[in-house]
Amino acid sequence: MVESTENQENSSEIVEAGVISNWLSENGFENSPLPKDHLGVELIKVDAEFLIPISTALVGYGFNYLQCQGAFDLGPGKELVSFYHLIKVVDDCDKPEEVRIEVFLPRDNPVVPSVYWIWKTADWQERECYDMYGIIYEGHPNLKRILMPEDWIGFPLRKDYISPDFYELQDAY
């Protein structure tokens, strides 16, 4: 997924908007279609300021399940991306409808609103992205490190992260 997004940023090809992107645009929600992923899932780029209104609209459209929330780094000096993989869960459906929302954030100030209040499953996933990439999810009720010690310096999954030469072992008792 990261490689395809990097290619999307470097290419200047015109991407045809998908069904969900068109629906959002018709209803006044600003978005930019991205090329579909390798499984054919529609990708939509939104600005951080529009994430909450668009997420709320998508819940109304039927996307009631946040399957995955995560982040990735486009490379040293490049943007960080927070993504949201949504599924429309309905009865008697062989293949549920899916869409992925991507929010591109500046590396020096990666701030995006929390979707915790829309999908509670974002709780630990947003905390993990904060811990590993340094993305700040405004409005999250308990945004603190979840994998690394509280006093850890830096964000280990950023591509420009430099591992320390030593690790302080703490008493486990």
C-alpha positions as CSV (number, residue, x, y, z in Angstrom):
1,M,0.0,0.0,0.0
2,V,2.8,2.4,0.8
3,E,4.5,1.9,-2.6
4,S,1.2,2.5,-4.5
5,T,0.6,5.7,-2.5
6,E,4.2,6.9,-3.3
7,N,3.6,6.2,-7.0
8,Q,0.3,8.1,-6.7
9,E,2.1,11.2,-5.4
10,N,4.7,11.1,-8.2
11,S,2.4,10.4,-11.1
12,S,0.3,13.1,-12.8
13,E,-2.3,10.7,-14.3
14,I,-6.0,11.6,-14.0
15,V,-7.9,9.4,-11.6
16,E,-11.6,8.7,-12.2
17,A,-13.7,9.3,-9.1
18,G,-15.4,6.3,-7.7
19,V,-19.0,5.9,-6.5
20,I,-18.3,7.1,-2.9
21,S,-16.1,10.0,-3.9
22,N,-18.8,11.1,-6.4
23,W,-21.5,10.8,-3.7
24,L,-19.4,12.9,-1.3
25,S,-18.8,15.5,-4.0
26,E,-22.5,15.7,-4.9
27,N,-23.3,16.3,-1.3
28,G,-20.8,19.1,-0.9
29,F,-17.9,17.2,0.8
30,E,-14.5,18.2,-0.6
31,N,-12.3,15.2,-1.5
32,S,-9.8,13.9,-4.0
33,P,-10.0,10.5,-5.5
34,L,-6.9,8.3,-5.5
35,P,-6.2,5.3,-7.7
36,K,-7.8,2.1,-6.3
37,D,-5.6,-0.2,-4.4
38,H,-4.6,-3.7,-5.6
39,L,-7.8,-5.2,-4.4
40,G,-10.0,-2.6,-6.1
41,V,-10.9,-0.7,-2.9
42,E,-11.7,2.9,-3.5
43,L,-9.2,5.4,-2.0
44,I,-10.2,8.9,-1.1
45,K,-7.9,11.7,0.0
46,V,-9.4,14.3,2.4
47,D,-8.0,17.2,4.3
48,A,-7.7,16.9,8.0
49,E,-10.2,19.7,8.6
50,F,-12.9,17.7,6.7
51,L,-12.3,14.3,8.2
52,I,-15.0,14.5,10.9
53,P,-17.8,15.8,8.6
54,I,-16.9,13.3,5.9
55,S,-16.7,10.4,8.4
56,T,-20.1,11.4,9.8
57,A,-21.5,11.5,6.3
58,L,-20.0,8.0,5.5
59,V,-21.7,6.6,8.6
60,G,-25.0,8.0,7.3
61,Y,-24.2,6.4,4.0
62,G,-23.9,3.0,5.7
63,F,-20.2,2.6,6.5
64,N,-20.8,1.6,10.1
65,Y,-17.6,-0.4,10.7
66,L,-14.0,1.0,11.0
67,Q,-12.1,-2.2,10.1
68,C,-8.7,-0.6,10.5
69,Q,-7.1,2.7,11.3
70,G,-3.4,3.1,10.8
71,A,-0.7,5.3,9.5
72,F,2.4,5.2,7.3
73,D,5.4,7.4,6.4
74,L,6.0,8.4,2.8
75,G,9.7,8.8,3.5
76,P,12.2,11.2,5.1
77,G,11.1,14.8,4.7
78,K,7.8,13.7,3.2
79,E,4.2,13.5,4.6
80,L,2.7,11.1,7.1
81,V,-0.6,9.5,6.2
82,S,-3.4,8.5,8.6
83,F,-5.8,6.1,6.9
84,Y,-9.2,4.7,7.8
85,H,-10.5,1.5,6.2
86,L,-14.3,1.5,6.4
87,I,-16.8,-1.3,5.6
88,K,-20.5,-1.2,5.0
89,V,-21.8,-4.2,7.1
90,V,-25.2,-5.4,6.0
91,D,-27.1,-8.7,6.2
92,D,-27.0,-11.1,3.2
93,C,-24.0,-9.6,1.6
94,D,-21.3,-11.8,0.0
95,K,-18.8,-9.0,-0.4
96,P,-19.3,-5.8,1.7
97,E,-18.6,-2.4,0.2
98,E,-15.3,-0.9,1.3
99,V,-13.6,2.5,1.1
100,R,-10.3,3.8,2.5
101,I,-10.0,7.5,3.6
102,E,-6.4,8.9,3.6
103,V,-5.4,12.1,5.3
104,F,-1.9,13.4,4.3
105,L,-0.3,15.4,7.1
106,P,2.8,17.6,7.3
107,R,5.7,15.9,9.0
108,D,6.5,18.8,11.3
109,N,2.9,19.2,12.7
110,P,0.9,16.0,12.0
111,V,-2.4,16.9,13.6
112,V,-5.8,15.3,12.7
113,P,-9.1,15.1,14.5
114,S,-9.8,11.8,16.4
115,V,-12.6,9.6,15.0
116,Y,-12.9,7.9,18.4
117,W,-16.3,9.6,18.9
118,I,-17.6,8.1,15.7
119,W,-16.0,4.7,15.8
120,K,-14.9,3.6,19.3
121,T,-12.6,1.0,17.6
122,A,-10.2,3.9,16.8
123,D,-9.2,4.1,20.4
124,W,-6.1,1.9,20.6
125,Q,-5.4,2.2,16.8
126,E,-5.0,6.0,17.1
127,R,-2.9,5.6,20.2
128,E,-0.6,3.2,18.3
129,C,-0.2,5.7,15.4
130,Y,0.6,8.5,17.9
131,D,3.2,6.3,19.6
132,M,4.9,5.0,16.4
133,Y,4.5,8.0,14.1
134,G,3.9,11.0,16.3
135,I,0.5,11.9,14.7
136,I,-1.6,13.9,17.2
137,Y,-5.3,12.9,17.2
138,E,-7.1,15.9,18.6
139,G,-10.0,15.1,20.8
140,H,-8.9,11.6,21.7
141,P,-9.8,10.9,25.3
142,N,-6.5,9.2,26.3
143,L,-3.8,10.0,23.8
144,K,-0.7,8.5,25.3
145,R,1.9,5.9,24.3
146,I,0.6,2.4,24.2
147,L,3.7,0.3,23.0
148,M,6.7,2.3,24.0
149,P,7.6,3.5,27.5
150,E,6.1,6.9,28.4
151,D,9.5,8.6,28.4
152,W,10.6,7.3,25.0
153,I,12.0,9.9,22.7
154,G,11.1,9.8,19.0
155,F,8.7,7.8,16.9
156,P,10.2,4.4,15.9
157,L,8.2,3.8,12.6
158,R,9.1,7.1,11.0
159,K,11.6,6.4,8.2
160,D,13.9,9.1,9.5
161,Y,14.0,7.7,13.0
162,I,17.5,7.0,14.3
163,S,17.6,4.1,16.8
164,P,19.4,4.9,20.1
165,D,22.8,3.2,20.6
166,F,21.6,1.9,24.0
167,Y,18.3,0.9,25.7
168,E,17.8,1.5,29.4
169,L,16.5,-1.7,31.0
170,Q,14.0,-1.0,33.8
171,D,13.3,-3.3,36.7
172,A,10.2,-5.3,35.8
173,Y,9.1,-5.6,39.4
